[in-house]
């Protein structure tokens, strides 16, 4: 009987040591740190656009600079979620302050309540700049959400 209890205790001790060493080698998914924010900057004939993810990756923050050489800047964010295509668009006029920042969320807000989309794929951000010289410059960003 003592041999059975000793063997059982030995097996139990080995199981505890084995399981604790396995879990200690990696962090569980919810304990891992969030991916670092990615920032992309583009200069198109003097007009700059810097795109980065918000800390929670539920939105992008874009900073436009050197707007004095542009008549206006149009921007458009499009992405697919749950089988449909969603989008956000806007315009910055030449009278805007320099630099100008815009935040675009992956979702919608109404009456102060925001609902964020999940399962986002094919995210693209397109900036169209209309220069005072009459030229039109288009810059496209592919986002990995």
Secondary structure, 3 states (H helix, E strand, C coil): CHHHHHHHHHHHHHHHHHHHHHHHHCCCHHHCCCCCCCEEEEEECCEEEEEEECCCCCEEEEEEECHHHEEEEEEEEEEEECCEEEEEEEEEECCCCCCEEEEEECEEEECCEEEECCCCEEEEEEEEEEECCCCEEEEEEEECC
